[in-house]
Each structure stands twice: as C-alpha cells, then as structure tokens.
Amino acid sequence: MRTAIPFAMCFVCGSAFAMPTIGPELPIAPAPSGTPSVATDGEGFLIVFTARPGNNTTPSETIEAVRVDASGKVLDAAPIVILSEMLQVQQTASANPVAAYDPGSKTYLVAWSDGRNASDLNNVSDDIYAARLSQDGRVLDANGFPLAMLPGPQTAESVTFGAGEFLVTFQSFDNITSANDIRGNRVQPNGQPMDGVTGFGICTAPLFQGESTSAFDGTNFFVTWLDRRNGSSVFGTLVGPDASVKSPNGFAIEDNNTVIDAPFVAFGGGEYFAVWGEKRAMDFDIYGARLKPDGSGLDGAPLQIVAAPGDQGHPSIRYDGSNFFVAWDDSRNMKSPFLDGPDVYGSWVDASGTVQSAGGIELAHSSGINYLHNRSAFNATGQGLLTFQHTLAMTPFTPSVGAELVANGGSGVNPAGGSDGGASSDNGGGMKGGGSCAIAAHAPNATPFALLLVLLLIPALSRRVRKLF
C-alpha cells in the first residue's frame, strides 16, 4: 500500500517546489462494471461506465454514472442509472460510454453504443444513443435518444462541447464496403441531434479507421483517429461547428508504417497535443505531436513521451490549465500475464513537449491486478480525476471501476480520499518520482526532526534513486 502525499518538497535537486501528487484510490463501482470515462463541470467530476446487473448472470447492461467532488468525495450513495437495460452479450467493453459538459445549460451529454435494436445476440447493428444528465444528477432523457442508426454496427468514441454544441464522434462499419469510417453528429444543448440519425462523414477512406478522439480550440474541433489505409497511422482533421471537414479524410500526423494504437488528443496553451502508442522496436512506447490550431505541426518529428521496459500503450491526455497530463497502460512490472496485469503510469508534459517525470509516475499498481482504460479530466483549478477499470488477473471477466485524484503541484488533493474522510482502498494512491526529483517529505506536517533526518539521509537516498532510474 502506498501513502498519499498532499504536498511534497524536493531536496535532491537543491530546490523546493511542489511535486505531482496522487490521492488514494476511490472505489467508484463494484464488479462487474467497466470502460469508464470522465468529464468535469469545471469544479466536480462525472464518471460514466457500464455495469452488468445480476453479477454477470444476465446479458443485459446498464449505463451508469457517479459524481465526485473536487475533494474526492463520492456524491451519490448509489450510481445514477442513465439507461436501465439493453441487450448486449459481450463484456462491458461493448457499450463504451463517453461524456462532456455544457456550462451554459449546466448539463452533461452521455453517448454510448446501444444494442437494443440488434437483429441478433451478436449485436451486428449496434446504434449510438445519448442522454443528457443535469449537473445535480437528474437524467433528462429517459432511455436516451438515437444519434446514429446505420445498417452496420457503430461504436461511440468521443464527445466534446464547443461553440454551443456537442460533437459526438463514432466508428461506423459499412456493410457494403467492409470499411470502418469515422462519423460525427452534433447535438444541441436541448438534446436535439443536428445531423439526423446518420451523422456526417469525417473520414470515409478505404479499410479501417477507428478509435477517434476530439478536442475544441475555441473555434474548431480537432478529431484524431487510428488509420490503416496505408499500414498503421495516426490521422486527424479540423471540423468546424457547421460540420465542415477541413481536410476530407484527414491528414497524417504519424505515418511511420509501424504498429500504432489508440491516439488521443487535447487542446491547451494555444496548441493541440496528440499522443499514441507505437511499436518501433520490440515494445510499445508513447509518442506525441504538437499541432497549431490550423493543424500544422510544431515539431519536425514525433516526441517520445516514455520508453520503458515492457509495453506502454493506450494513452489518454488532458490539459490542466498549465500543462498536459498524459496517462497510459504500462506493463513494466508484469512478471506473468496470468498473475499480473498492466499498471497505470503517467507524466505531465509542458507546452514545449518537455516531459516532467522521465519514465513516468506510477499512478495505479497492485500485484495481481490489471489496470486498463484510463481516462482523466481536470477542473478549472487544475485538480484532476483519473479513472480506470481494474480486474484481478485470475478473473479478467469481473472488472470494476476506480479513480484517483491527481494534481501537478499538490493543488486540491485530499489524501483522505474525500471531504468526509473516506477511507482509501488497499491500492491507495501515492507518488513515485521521475527524473532527478524523487525524494519527498510531507511539508505541512513534517517536524524539524523529520526534515533533519531526510537531509542526513540524502546521500544514501540519492544513490538509491539513481539505481532505480
């Protein structure tokens, strides 16, 4: 069990400054539940996820949500049920709910893949449905409303608010061409879809396009996706609030013909930042690219975010108001795929692309636990919430949902896990420093004796840190 650090002082590097802090793990939803996503209203957070009633004894799934305040207190005694039931036979990964918040109407929009109209139990015609949720947790659209009802299956992938509307992106399989396309549908704050139930094409190039994400720069949206028309690449395009696609079928952000997974994009500090997993040698590592608001690149070549033993993949990225926060699945600690699973690591990256914690910070780890599907959001004060799905390595079909508060510099993290002093789990939060700044002490509560002891131990501890990194 690791100890949460509300505020840290770095002594090894000869200067005192606030370091990244990680709160203890918050239990959000018990098994079986999974594929969480998180959005913020600028202060608190909304985690949406899928759950399976009856402890996995039924093929139906629900779409549920839990609100968490900025101190880490879970506000709902029981999850909010957005959709009570739908026909699904696959595990919870099939529903994939995503959410975004509109500060004007003070409502969230939650979108998901929905099999209620499937012609058989293989869900060969999944549609996209959505529902609005008020800031205080009231479901405004019972059973949801359709956003995409095309002949082939569709998968909800992202939702972003900007210019007075929500943009939902989704993957759509074309039964005639056997291609996967990226499509979008805009939704007004009153819940009215603006592009019917077919949406508009963002990328309809041959072969596979999927795993789209989106961000908003104040004028346009930017959509990225995994593209396999020429091998395995990261593509993107600007999309206007009027549904105009600035680069039809997109342009290559990374086209190295390597094995690439799961791109993710965010906007902040006047630039877009896209990240992805890429296998250039034996293992997957995390790379990124910065782009101007017009989509042109800021770097001559992709930036390496992390290269560590084992695989690092499926990254997510958000902007905290000052820097970008990148989190990823990390297998460096895996001893056996049957006994261990990936952890969640991450780092803050500044607007120049400089990685704050070389090698990353360990965000979620426990022996015998798989941590997957990490997502984060940051409120207006820079307080973040990281959510993820975890399972026991020996029982991978009973996932549950957890979360941790994260902050760069200690703003707002309550190590008790909530304003009501809620207890932490056995996989409590903590901090593992990266780079040269890895020795920390609790500044607010540290006694002079404790600080003196740390200073006396610096030579031995610094040698230990160099061995670790």
N, C-alpha and C positions, 0 to 999 in steps of 0.2 A: 504494500500500500504506500502510495506516495503522499507527501504533505503539500497542501496548497500553500502558495506563497503570495500574500496580498501585495507586498511591495518588497523589492529586492535592491540591494546596493552592491555594485560590482567593485571588488577590491583588487582583483588580479590585474586589471588593466590600468590601475593607478588613478581611476576617476570614479566618481559616484554618480550613478544615473539609474533611473527606473528601468527595470528589465521586463520582458514579457511575463505575464502571469497567467496561470491556468487554474481555474476553480475545480472543485471535486465533481465527479460525475453525478448528474442528476438522473434518476430513473424517470423516464417520460412515459413509456407504455410497456406493459409486460408482454411476454411471448404469448401467442405469435403475432408480431407486428413488425413492420419494416419499411424500407425505402423512404426515409423521412426527407423532408425539405423544410426550409425555414425562411420566414420573411419578418420584417420589422416595421412597426408603425412610427419609427423614429425614437421610440422610448423602450417599449417592451417587444416581445417576440411571439410569433405564432409558428408552431411546429405542426406540419401536416404529415400524415402517414397512413398506411394501410394496416388493417387488422383483420384477423380471421376469427369470427365468433366460434364458440364451442371448442376452443383449444385444438384447432386444426381438424375437427371431426366433420366439417362441412365445406363444400367447395365455394361457398359464398364469401365475399369480402366486404368490408366496410371502409369508408374514407372517414378518418377521424382527425381531430386537432386538439392541441393543448396549448394554452397561453402561458408564457413565462415572463415575469417582470425583469427589470434590469438588474435586480439583486440576485436573481436565480430562483426566486420563489415561484413554484408552480401554482397558477391561479385557479385551476379547475380541479375540483375534487374527483371528477370522472371525466374522461375525454369527451369532447364535443363531437357528436356524431353528425357528419355532414351528409353522408349517404349511408342509409341503414343496411343496404344489401345489394349485391349484384352478382350475376353468375360469372364465376371465374374458376378455373380448375388448376391453374398454375399457382406457384407460390406467390408471395406478396409482391415480387418484383414486377408483376404484370401491370399493376394499377398506376404506379409512379406519379403520385400527386405532386403538384408544384403550386406555388402561391406568390402573390405580390400584393402590395398595399397602395391604395389611393388616399393621400392625405386630404384631398378635397371632400370626398364623400365619406371619409373615415370607414372605408370598407376594404376587406381583402377579397381578391378573386382567387379561388382554388380551382385548378383544372386537373383532370385525370383521364386515363384510358378506362373505357367502360364497356363491359361485355353484355349488357342487358339485352341487346338486340342481336346477339350472336346466333347464327343459324345452327350451331352445334357446340358441344362442350369443349371444342378446341379453340373457341373464340376467334374464328377466322375472319370476323368482321367487327373487331373492336372499334368503337367510336370514341370521340372526345366529348366529354361533358364538363360542365363547370358550374360553380355555385358561388354566391357572394356570402361573406361572413362579416358581421359588424365588428367593430373594434371591441365591443363588450362581449363578444362570443355568441351572438344570435345568428342562426342560419337563416338567410333571407330568401333562398331559392330552394324550397323543399324538393328533394330528388334531383336537383340540378337541371340544367338546360343544355341542349346539344350545340356543340361548336363545329364538329366535323362528323359527317355521316357519308363516307365514301365507300365504294364497293369493297376495297381491301381493308386490312387492319390498320389502325392508326395508333401511335404512341405519343402521349403528351410528354413534352421535353422541357419547356421553359415558359415562364410568364414574367413580363416586365411592364411596369407602369411608366408612362411618359406622355407628354403633350395631351393630357386629358383623356387618355385611353390606355387600356391594357393590350399588349401584344402577346398572344399565345403562339408558340411555335410547336410544331409536331411533325413526326415522321409518318409518312403515308406510303403504304405498299400498293403499287399499281399491279392489279391482277393481269392486265394485258401485256405489259412490257416486263413484268417481274423486276421492276426497279423500285428502289426506295427513294422517295422525294422528301424535300423539306418544304413544308407549307406553313402558312400563318393565318390567324384570324384575329381581328381587332374586336375588342369588347368595350362598350361604353360603360361608365360608372353605374348606370342604372341596370346593367346586366343584359343589354341588347347587343347581340352579335352584329358586327358591321359588315361581315363578308359571308353572310348566309351560313350554310352548313357544309360548304365545300372549301371555304377559305381561299387563299390566293397562293400561287406558286412562288417560292423563294429560290429554290433550286430544283430543277427537273432534269438534270443531266443524266446520262446513262448510268446504269449499275447502282451502287449503294451510296446513299447519303443519309446520315443519321446522327444521333447524339448532339442535337443542336442546343445552344445556349444563346442568351441575348442580354444586352445592356443598353442603356439610354444615356446620351451625352448632353441632353438639354434641347437638342434639335432633332436628331435622328436616332433610330435604333441601330445597333450593330449585331448581326447574327453570325455565329460561327458554327461549324459542324465538321464531322469526320466524313471524308470524301474518298471513294475508292474508284473513281473513273480512270485514274492513272496510277494505280497502285494504292498507297495509303497516304493521305494528305490531310492537312487542315485547311479548310476554305472558309471564306467569310464574305459578307456584303453589308453595306448600309441599306436600311429600309426606312423610308420616310413614313411619317404619321398618316399619309394618304395611301399607304400600301405600295408606293412606288419602290421597286427594287433597283437600286442604283447600279449594281453590277449584276445583270441577269446571269444566273447560275454561279455567281460568285467568282472570287479570285483566290489564288493560292497564298496562304500565309506561311505554310511549311509544306514543301513538295519534294522531300528528300528520298521518296520511294523506300522509306524504312517502314517498320511496323509501328503504327501510331494508334493511340486510344484516346477517347473521351476528352476533346477540347472543352475549355470553359473560358468565358470572357467576363471582364468587369470594366467599368469606367471610373476614373477618378483623377484629380490633379491635371485635368486637361488632356488626358490620353486614355486610350483603350489598352488593356493588357490581357492577352490571350495566353493560356497555359495548356499543356497537354503532356501525356506520357509518350515516350518514344524509345524504341529499342534500336540503338545504333550499334551496340556490341552484343554482349551476352545477356544483359539485363535491361529492363526498362528504367529510364531516368525521367526527370521532369524538366521540360524546356518551356520557354515562353518567348513572346514577341510583343513589343510595344508598338502601338499604331497611333497616328494622328487622328483627329476627328474625321478627316476626309478618307481614312482608311489606308493611307500611305504609311510605310514602315519607318520606324525611328532607329532601327538597328540593322546593320549590314547582314547579320546572321542571327539566328535564334539564340537567346540567352539560356545558359544552363542554370536551372534553379537548384537542383540537387542531383548528385551522382553518388550513391552509397551502395554498399553490398546488397545483393538481392534486388528485387523489383520495387520500383516506385511508380505508381500509376494512378489513374482516375483522379486527377486533381480537381479542386474547386478553388475559386478566387473571388475575393470581395475587397472593397475599398473601405477603410475605417475612418476616413476623413483626413488622414495624413499619409498613410502608406497602404500598400496592398497586402492582404493576408492570403497566403497560399497553403492549402492543406492537401494531403494526399495519402493514399493507401501505401503502406510500407512493409516489406517482408524481410527486412534486415535481421530481425530477431527470430525468424521462423527456423525451428530445428527439424520439424516434420510436418508435412501438410495434413497429417492425420491427428496430430497432437497440438499443433499451434496454427495460428492464422495471422493475417496481416494486422499491423497496428495502424494508428493514425499519427502522422508526423506533419509538421508544418513550419513555416517561417514567414516573417514579414519581409517585404521587398519594397524598397523605396522607388520613387518615380523615375530614378535613373537606371533602375534594374539591378541595383546592388542588393544582394541577399544579406539580411541582417544576421541570421544564425546559420553559419555554414554547416551543412549536414542536416539541418533541421532540428526542431524541438520535438521531443516525444510528447504527444498530446493525449493519446489513449493507448494503454497497453496493459494486458494482464495475461498471464500464462494460460494457454488453452482456450483463448477467446479470439474469434475472428471479428475484426472491426472493418466495416465496409460502408460505402455510400455516404461519405462525409459531405456535409453542406454547412455553410455559415452565413450569418448576416450581422451587420453592425449598425447600432443605433446612432443617433445624432451626436452623442458624446464620445464615440469611439469604443463603447462597450460592445463586445461581440458574443454571440452564442454559436457554438459549434455543435451540430447534431450528427448522429451516426447510427447505423444498425450494427448490432453485435449478436453473435451466436457462439455457443460452445462448439469447439472444433469437432467434437464427437457427435454432436446433434445439430447439424447445419440447417435443419428444416424447422427450427423453432427460434426464429430471430426475435429480438426485442429492440426497443429504441431508447437511446440515452442521449445526454447532452452535457456540455461543459461551457462555463463562461470563459471567455478569453479576452485579453486586453494587452495592448502594447504599451507598457509603462505603468501598469497597475491601476488604471482608472476604473473604478467601479466594481472590481472583482471582490465578491464576498466569499471568503474561504469556507464559511459555514454552509454555503450552498443555497442560502435564501435569507430573506429578511426575518423569517420566523425561526431561524436557527436550525433548519432542516439538516438531518444527518447525511453524511456522504456515504457512498457505497464502498465496497471493497476495492473497486477500481477508482479510487479517489484521484482528484487532479493533482498536478504537481508541475515541476519545471525541470527540464533537462537543458542546460545551456548549450549554445553552439558557438563555434568560433573560439575566441580567446576569452570571452566573458562568461565563465561558468561557475564562479564561486559567489554564493549569495547568502545574505543573512536577513532576518526579519528586522527591518529598520524600526517600525513603530514600537515594537515590544522588546527589542533587544536590550539587554542590560549592558553596562560598561564592561563587566567581566566577560560576557559572551563575545562582545566585539573584540576585546583584547585577545581572547582565545583564538578567534578567527585569524587575527593578524599574526599571531605566533605560529599558526599552522599554515600560513600562506606558502612557504617554500615546499613543504611536502604535498600540499593540496594541488599546487600548480603543476608539480611533476606528474601527479595522478591525472590531472586534466589533459596534459599533453599526451599521455598514454592513451586516454580514452578517445581522443580526437586526432 
